[in-house]
């Protein structure tokens, strides 16, 4: 199978270099990725559900593996220390819940979105321009 890497889109049509992808390489990559994401799920005490794996994979893609490791360490410090309450304040978040809250803020910062959509301390939501809640 051939895969094309476009070197420079600025000078289209640009130079294209074909590379041969060995048979089974994509399947091996997917297997390794699943093992990595299942390990992260285990660290966060989350079920290795496909939706959870996809969310963690997106976070790893946006922040990188180093950023993911820092986020896990930060979530563990918060969970083991003062903890974080769920939105209605009835109970503490799980380690995975703390991680996903921190990840949402980190990904928003990385994408350059304003942090005014949700106040991290109170969890209050604001209206978007189209009338929906953020």
C-alpha positions as CSV (number, residue, x, y, z in Angstrom):
1,X,0.0,0.0,0.0
2,X,1.3,3.5,-0.8
3,X,0.9,6.5,1.5
4,X,1.7,10.0,0.4
5,X,3.4,12.7,2.5
6,X,2.8,16.2,1.2
7,X,5.9,18.1,2.0
8,X,4.8,21.7,1.3
9,X,1.2,22.7,0.7
10,X,2.2,26.3,0.4
11,X,3.6,25.7,-3.0
12,X,0.9,23.5,-4.3
13,X,0.9,21.1,-6.0
14,X,4.1,20.6,-3.9
15,X,6.4,17.7,-3.8
16,X,4.9,14.4,-2.9
17,X,6.9,11.5,-1.6
18,X,5.4,8.0,-1.6
19,X,6.4,5.5,1.0
20,X,5.4,1.9,1.2
21,X,3.5,1.0,4.4
22,X,4.4,-2.7,5.2
23,X,1.5,-5.1,5.4
24,X,0.1,-5.2,8.9
25,X,1.8,-2.0,10.0
26,X,-1.4,-0.1,10.7
27,X,-2.8,-3.1,12.7
28,X,0.4,-3.3,14.8
29,X,0.2,0.5,15.4
30,X,-3.4,0.2,16.5
31,X,-2.6,-2.7,18.8
32,X,0.3,-0.8,20.4
33,X,-2.0,2.3,20.8
34,X,-4.7,0.2,22.4
35,X,-2.2,-1.3,24.9
36,X,-0.9,2.2,25.7
37,X,-4.4,3.6,26.2
38,X,-5.5,0.6,28.3
39,X,-2.5,1.3,30.5
40,X,-3.5,4.9,31.0
41,X,-7.1,3.7,31.8
42,X,-5.6,1.4,34.4
43,X,-3.6,4.3,36.0
44,X,-6.8,6.4,36.2
45,X,-9.0,3.6,37.5
46,X,-11.2,3.9,34.4
47,X,-12.8,1.1,32.5
48,X,-11.0,0.4,29.2
49,X,-14.1,1.5,27.3
50,X,-13.6,2.5,23.6
51,X,-15.0,6.0,24.3
52,X,-12.7,6.5,27.2
53,X,-9.7,5.3,25.1
54,X,-10.7,7.7,22.3
55,X,-10.9,10.6,24.8
56,X,-7.5,9.8,26.3
57,X,-6.1,9.3,22.8
58,X,-7.3,12.8,21.8
59,X,-5.8,14.3,24.9
60,X,-2.5,12.5,24.2
61,X,-2.7,13.8,20.6
62,X,-3.3,17.4,21.7
63,X,-0.9,17.6,24.6
64,X,1.7,14.9,23.7
65,X,2.7,12.0,25.9
66,X,4.8,14.2,28.2
67,X,1.8,16.6,28.7
68,X,-0.4,13.6,29.4
69,X,2.0,12.3,32.0
70,X,2.1,15.7,33.7
71,X,-1.6,15.9,33.7
72,X,-1.9,12.4,35.3
73,X,0.6,13.5,38.0
74,X,-1.4,16.7,38.6
75,X,-4.7,14.8,38.8
76,X,-3.2,12.3,41.2
77,X,-1.9,15.1,43.4
78,X,-5.3,16.7,43.5
79,X,-7.1,13.4,44.1
80,X,-4.8,12.3,46.9
81,X,-4.8,15.8,48.5
82,X,-7.8,18.1,48.8
83,X,-9.8,16.4,46.1
84,X,-12.3,17.9,43.7
85,X,-16.0,18.0,44.0
86,X,-18.5,17.0,41.3
87,X,-20.5,19.9,39.9
88,X,-23.4,19.7,42.4
89,X,-21.0,19.3,45.3
90,X,-22.4,16.0,46.6
91,X,-19.2,13.9,46.4
92,X,-15.6,13.8,45.4
93,X,-14.5,13.2,41.9
94,X,-12.7,10.0,41.0
95,X,-9.1,10.1,39.8
96,X,-10.4,9.8,36.2
97,X,-12.9,12.6,36.8
98,X,-10.2,14.9,38.1
99,X,-8.0,14.0,35.1
100,X,-10.8,14.7,32.6
101,X,-11.6,18.1,34.2
102,X,-7.9,19.1,34.1
103,X,-7.6,17.8,30.5
104,X,-10.5,19.8,29.3
105,X,-8.9,23.0,30.6
106,X,-5.5,22.1,29.2
107,X,-6.8,21.2,25.8
108,X,-8.8,24.5,25.7
109,X,-5.7,26.4,26.6
110,X,-3.7,24.6,24.0
111,X,-6.4,25.3,21.3
112,X,-6.3,28.9,22.4
113,X,-10.0,29.1,23.5
114,X,-10.9,31.5,26.2
115,X,-11.3,30.1,29.7
116,X,-14.5,32.1,30.3
117,X,-16.7,29.2,29.1
118,X,-16.5,27.5,32.5
119,X,-15.3,28.8,35.8
120,X,-13.1,26.0,37.2
121,X,-13.7,26.9,40.8
122,X,-17.5,27.1,40.7
123,X,-18.2,25.0,37.7
124,X,-20.7,27.6,36.4
125,X,-21.5,27.5,32.7
126,X,-22.0,30.4,30.4
127,X,-24.1,30.9,27.2
128,X,-22.5,30.7,23.8
129,X,-23.5,33.0,21.0
130,X,-26.0,30.5,19.6
131,X,-27.8,30.2,22.9
132,X,-26.4,26.9,24.0
133,X,-24.6,26.3,27.2
134,X,-20.9,25.7,27.3
